[in-house]
Structures are given as structure tokens and as C-alpha cells.
Amino acid sequence: MHNEPLNDWAVATLAVRAGQQRTAEHEHAEPIFPTSSYVFDSAAQAAARFSGEEPGNIYSRFTNPTVRTFEQRLAAMEGGECCVATASGMAAILSTCMGLLQSGDHIVSSNAIFGTTVVLFNKFLAPFGVQTRYVPLTDLMAWRKAITANTRILFLETPSNPLTEVADIAALAALAHEHDCLLVVDNCLCTPALQQPLKLGADIVVHSATKYIDGQGRCIGGAVVGNKDLVGEKIFGFLRTAGPSMSPFNAWVFLKGLETLSLRMRAHSQSALALAQFLQQHSHVVAVHYPGLESHPQHELARAQQSDFGGVLSFEVKGGKQAAWKVIDATRLLSITANLGDAKSTITHPATTTHGRLTDEERAQAGITDGLIRISVGLEDIKDIKIDLARGLG
Ligand SMILES: *Cc1c(COP(=O)(O)O)cnc(C)c1O
């Protein structure tokens, strides 16, 4: 077919072209199919669809043409066989766990992951007999030591948020496979435009499409990408039964978002690097965390593993919480919100928001100091972002 992805198409081309199947109307842009169910030509066809003898749509909890276009496009961009779209990023992580784990199984996870994922593991999976052990993202020995005979999944985000630590995906994939485990990577911060974990050996990629894939802060959604057995059978099996499915409207917004993803990620990365360099030279800034800086401990790894360094950075100001709040409250352009991956730059104080529920000791261990500020660098002119931050830095 005309739009069948070719193996040698670059990610930016797949982002615009993969997954579209034109209808008889010959539309140029992708249509939205807001339908809950589908009709059959005959009772015999209905029976064949339900028994699985004949492929095709039955009900939009399972499949929908707009959602399928998004799934095929994202799968192609990640270099995976299969993708299932979900109602949110959290639904993607839940569906992965429910599809692949059973009582008695064990997860080893980076301790630097999205806070709600920790709540999902500790509060909602643990009562069903799935235990999680946490290790420092970049300490390969700690990962190795934490694996038990029951470990099924190694779980991580790289770069981490807000400290932008970078994990060696290939090394962790090798470790996982040595122990018959699966490596699951939350690729939310980089997106396939900058990093393709499956090509480095990871088994599954999960996404919050809510962030950069949408890119303009409109819809909640998620996705899981991997091979036919794990994603196409096991995780899809949970999704079609339990129903945390993506709506066709959201799928349409996300697939149009994918078309500009490579361009946007390059622009986010370029501005984030310029801002990191600006902050690094400021006398009131004690430290800047951004993988694009040569001073970053995993700068070389990030260079090798990613095609650019992403739009999220954090920095620490002199004077602790009071000084950090002063910088945040002095902004007039940046949005004070914990969200990220938007065209609008956002600023947040992790110690009192995203990491506010940790004890002082846990927070210190996680490296979240009182003077730390996180920025998700948007698409505004970098000059205006610098002016907005400089105001509160004195
Ligand atoms: C936001 C986020 C999630 C959760 O996604 P939702 O779409 O909000 O459910 C998961 N992982 C990371 C890294 C995130 O930033």
C-alpha cells in the first residue's frame, strides 16, 4: 500500500506518513472515527469476527481506525512490532504490569521515576502480591544485586526527572536478559524522536502521550510498544478486557502531534541547552542538571544513546527554598505547573510539589534539594525565557 512504512524511512518521515490507510473518500489528512461499534454484512460475518476467524473491527474498546493509525505510527517510530494506545500514561504502565505479571512476581525499578508510578507499584500492585525494589538509576551493581529469582521486570526512565540522570539502556537490557527479565523503559522525556530504547535492547517502551507527543497540553493518553507476543497479545488482552482504551479524538490529536515531534524536540533541546549554559554562568546558581552540558556525569552516554538532550533541565539556586520560590514567583511568562512537554515553558519546585510527600531524608537521598527548580523548556523565544528567569535570580 502507498503508505506502508519503508524500513529505511527516518523517524521524521514515519512520523508524518506511517499508519495511514485512506478510505474511499481519498482524504489527505487522517479522519476521526467516533464510533463505539461496527456493523457486519451478515450473521456469519459477525460470528467470524467474534471467534477471531476473520480480522476486523468489533467494538472500539478493542480497536478503532483512528487509534490504530496512531498505534502503527508510534510503533514504526519506536522500531517496535506492535503498539497499544491507552487512556493515559498511567494506564500504559498499569496495562503492562497487568498483562505481564502475576502474584509473586517482582519488579526492580529505578528510584528516580514519576511519583505516581511509585504509588501504583507500592499501593496498588503490592496488595496483589507484586513487590517492587528500588535502586539508583545509574548504579549497575545495585540493579544486579536487587534481582531475585522472581524478578520479571526492570523498570526505568531515562533521562530521569528532575535531575536528568542517564541510564545505560543497552547495559541494563543485557542484565535483564541474563536473568530472564524484561526491560521496560518509560520513554516520555526523550520520545522516539531522540531515543529508541527497543533498538538498544529494551523489550517494552511505555509512554505518556500527554507530554511531548501531544506537545501542546491538550489530551491525556499513553501507549505501550513492543513485540507481538508481549504487547499484541498479553498487554492488548488486558486492555481490551479491562478497557483503559484511548478515545479516537485523543488519538487524532496525538497522531497530528507526532507529525511535528522531531521538529519540536529539536527546538526544545536547542533552547534547553542555551538556557542550561546561561544558568551555569549565573552567580546565584550552584548547579545545573542537563545531559547536554559537558559537566554532566553521563554526558558522553547521553550523546551516544540519544540524538539530542531533550527539553527538561533543573538547577539549584543559592539560598534554599526561599530563593527558589523567589525565582518562581518572579516569573511572568513561565507557567507555574508541574506538567512538562508543552509548547509553554513550565517551572516547578520539586521539593514542595512532585516530591513533597517524601520525608526529608528520602528527599535528600533522591538529591531533591530545597533550592532545586525544574524547567520544562517550551517553544517561546529563548531570549524571553532567560529574561523571565533572570528577574528572580537577582
Ligand atoms: C506524566 C508521566 C506519566 C503519567 O502519564 P499520564 O498521561 O499523566 O497518566 C508517566 N511517566 C512519566 C515520565 C510522566 O512524565
The ligand as an SDF file (V2000), in Angstrom:
LIG
                    3D

 15 15  0  0  0  0  0  0  0  0999 V2000
    3.2180   12.1770   33.2060 C   0  0  0  0  0  0  0  0  0  0  0  0
    4.0480   10.9590   33.2360 C   0  0  0  0  0  0  0  0  0  0  0  0
    3.4680    9.7000   33.3810 C   0  0  0  0  0  0  0  0  0  0  0  0
    1.9720    9.5020   33.5520 C   0  0  0  0  0  0  0  0  0  0  0  0
    1.2820    9.8900   32.4240 O   0  0  0  0  0  0  0  0  0  0  0  0
   -0.2510   10.3900   32.4440 P   0  0  0  0  0  0  0  0  0  0  0  0
   -0.5460   10.5730   30.9980 O   0  0  0  0  0  0  0  0  0  0  0  0
   -0.2960   11.6350   33.2680 O   0  0  0  0  0  0  0  0  0  0  0  0
   -1.0430    9.2870   33.0650 O   0  0  0  0  0  0  0  0  0  0  0  0
    4.2930    8.5970   33.3690 C   0  0  0  0  0  0  0  0  0  0  0  0
    5.6320    8.7210   33.2470 N   0  0  0  0  0  0  0  0  0  0  0  0
    6.2250    9.9230   33.1090 C   0  0  0  0  0  0  0  0  0  0  0  0
    7.6960   10.0070   32.9590 C   0  0  0  0  0  0  0  0  0  0  0  0
    5.4540   11.0850   33.1080 C   0  0  0  0  0  0  0  0  0  0  0  0
    6.0600   12.2740   32.9930 O   0  0  0  0  0  0  0  0  0  0  0  0
  1  2  1  0
  2  3  1  0
  2 14  2  0
  3  4  1  0
  3 10  2  0
  4  5  1  0
  5  6  1  0
  6  7  2  0
  6  8  1  0
  6  9  1  0
 10 11  1  0
 11 12  2  0
 12 13  1  0
 12 14  1  0
 14 15  1  0
M  END
$$$$
